[in-house]
Amino acid sequence: MLVLVAVEVSEEAARRLEVAARGNFGESMILALNESAVAAKIASAIPGPKLVMAAPDARIQDLCSSQ
């Protein structure tokens, strides 16, 4: 099952993710995960002003429009 997670992170967290993933995420990102358990771990580990976990059947367009 594919799970989409939209996350807004602090500047420091974004820098750490950029280093870890070797990509520029900025202050928000969409993670596409194949395991809902992994999504839940990420959701509980990332503090921030906004965290959206979409329903398993959500489309990426739905998630982007909720931002």
Secondary structure, 3 states (H helix, E strand, C coil): CCEEEEEECCHHHHHHHHHHHCCCCCCEEEEEECCHHHHHHHHHHCCCCCEEECCCCCCHHHHHHCC
